[in-house]
Every structure is written in C-alpha cells, then in structure tokens.
Amino acid sequence: GESLQKEKEQWKSVFHKKNGDGHMDSLGQHRDEAISWILCLNTKFHFTPETVALAVYLVDRFLLLVKVPSKYLRCVSICCYYIAAKTLEEDEVIPSTGDLVKGSDYECSVSEILRMEAVILNKLSWNIKYVTAIDFLHIIHSLLMCYYPQLLNGLSNM
Amino acid sequence: MTSRRDGLEQNYEEIAVIGNGAYGTVYKARDLKNDGQFVAMKRIRIQNTEEGMPMSAIREIALLKQLENYEHPNVVRLLDVRHTDHTASEIRLMLVFEYVDQDLSTYLEGCPPPGLGPDRIRNILVTSQGTLKVADFGLARVYGFQMALTSVVVTLWYRAPEVILQAAYATPVDIWSCGCIFVELFNRRPLFCGQSDIDQLSKIFDILGLPPEDDWPENVSLPWNSFKAVPPQPLEQFVPEIDNDAKDLLEKLICFNPHRRLSAQEAMNHSYFRDDLDSLRTSSSLSVSEGESFETDGRSDTPSKHGGS
C-alpha cells in the first residue's frame, strides 16, 4: 500500500513531463481523480497491488490517448480496474459486472461498463500487459534480499 | 455469415476458408491496405454475457500482443485485433495473423492439405523459406470449450503423462510434446497414438517401459500397478532413422519423470543442436529461425527432406 502510494507519486512526475503543455493541468487532475477511484474500489475488492498498478497504468495510457469528459471518468476507472483484474487475478475472485457496479457505488448500468470495456480494449489495441512499477519493486526487493539478507533480520526486529 | 460486413472489415477481403471450429472460422484473406498481401483472418464469436470480454480472451490476446513486442522470428505475427461488433448476444473478434501457407503436417507430407484430418499439427507452421513458426497458443482451446472431440485427441498424442494422470504439471509438458514432434520429424507420423487417456498411457509405457513406482506421481487416481510392468524398448526400433545424438536427446525429452526431463535451455545446449547452432551463428544469425535445424545435419538426412515448398 505504502510503496504503491510512493510509486504513484513518482509516476505522476513522469506523466507531467511528458505532457508539459496546456491541458496538462486538467489531465493531471483527471488522473488523480481516476486513480483515487481505483484505490477506493480496491478497498472493496482487495485485489493485489499488481492489479491496482496495472489498472493505474491502463488509466494513464487511456487518458493520454483519449480526451475523456469528466462524467465518464469514473466509468473509465472502473473498467480499467476490471480489465486489470481479468488479466491478473484468479478466476474465482473476479466479480461479475453486476457486482462490480454495485461495489463501485456508481450510478451506471452494466451495459455501459461493457461498452466502455470494449472501447478501452480497442483504444489500447489490446496492449494491456505492462511491466508496472510493482514488478520493478519485486525485482529490487529480491535483489536486496539476495545481496543484503541481513536486512531481513532488521525487519523482523522492528 | 460472410455476407455480413462492417466498415472495419472492409480492409480485408476473404479468399477462402482455411479452418473451422467451434471458436470461429479462419480465412485466408487479402489485406487491402497493404498491397493485398495475404493474411490469416481468424474470426471469433464469443457469447456476450453480463461479464463482458471473457477473461480467457483478454489474457490470450494480451499475451499475443506482449509477445508481438519481441518480434520473435519463430512466432507468427499478430497484425491486427479488431473488435468488430458487439451485439446483445455476441461479441465478435477478428484476429489478423501473418499468413503462412502450410502447417508442419502438410510440410512433412509434402502435399497440399487433403482437408483437415484429425492427425494434424496445426499450430506449427512452415513458411515457403522453411522457417518454423508457432501459431495460436491455445487460442482455439480457450475459445472453444465445446470443441470437437477430435481436437482433444490431437493434443492427447502430444500430452505428457503427468497431464493425463492429472498430477501437478508445469513447463516440462511442453518439452514432452517437443519430443513427440521430434520423432514425427523422423517418422512423419506420430509416436503415441492413443485412443483414450488410458490407451495413451499404455502406448507410452509400451515404448518407454513402465516407470519405477518411485517416479509415479503422488495422489493420482490411477494407481501405478494398474499398468502392466513392461520393460523399456530400444527407441531406434520405433524411430529407425534416428542417430545416436538424436536418440540421446529424444530419451531426455520424453523422460517420464518431469523433474528429470530436459529444460528448454538444456535441450538447446544438447550436442544434437550444437553443429546447427554453430553454423547459424557464423552466418550471423543467433536464432534458429532458419528452420533448418532439423535437416541441415550431415549425420542423418532423414527428416523433412520430403517437404514440399
């Protein structure tokens, strides 16, 4: 959770650099909003950090490609979260679209979600498997543990 | 169904049906945007449920797209994914692949496909330059939960014993299949042609011999002693054209115990491949993309020489 938060902040700076033009501000704001909805959704569904990171990444990519009116922003977040879950989570924990909508406390229909899902998949040309920050964290973590196993002892003393 | 067209599909002109299955239909088509080059167009129909795009479709296509980034010379190119339309009852996907004109079975037979019989290796393709390309990655399996029984039999012949026994399995199952196909390159017919799960296992043991009880996986419903204890047969009896190097490789590929089976990396380092890889390296290519690795050997001139192209 904490590492995810950290990564999110680092990411944003990359994001801003890439889009250092006029609509940067609204984009950044939109993004924050979308991400906070994803985090909020995850307090309900408790998916892995990998799924959350992927969902965030999908949102980022989609917002870069498409100018999303703010009224659809939440729908985009839910869908990216849904796609990320379908990509990474175990079959049996994936909610039905109905349950997802219910869990999101958002006034939209199942068919709206499904239409948006199709739009996002198409816009991203189905490029939906990315190496996310979490993967890097795993690698860095295992490298640390390999080379500095004494850190583990320090942790258990904490 | 072919009469139905929408804007997106007009980029492609269907020429002929290549394959048909419960998952949809594969066409040979022309890509009108790219000088009319041939493509293989796979149309998939998925029942539209409340769950939207099925997880299996998302995973498979995401994987294909990810693989695309590596542009591996032995993987068939995925050129395009189209989500053509979305009705209340059906999701229709169209995957456009690079067109390769023959599968391995056709290549080995050296003749045009006489209709798609059950005994085909359909997802290993051979280009006219002799390059091997892997296609499909179980897309057919993923989409066709009620696929025709014949296709189950197809894979049965290449299925590792631990899968048939429903024990724990992992990547060694692919090495087993490679071993089976390796034999087929020599014999131009499959090695283990079982009619059922049990029959498949018996056919395997008839050649490899019943493994020692210690090698039998734990917690499987078929007990070890339900099979007749038979001794292993010399492999060259079943693969008469095999040489010593190839035989040694084969024995390690179709080793009953998955823990002792070669890994892909180990197999690549096997002396059978050494000459071929060396000659490829000197010809400034590191990959096995020439597809000649099975036939450039002076040791045996058996496999593939009958292939037409």
Interface residues (C-beta under 8 A of the other chain):
Chain A: Y82 I83 K86 T87 D91 I94 S96 T97 G98 V110 I113 L114 R115 E117 A118 L121 N122 S125 W126 N127 I128 K129
Chain B: E50 E51 G52 M53 M55 I58 R59 I61 A62 L63 K65 Q66 V81 H83 H86 I91
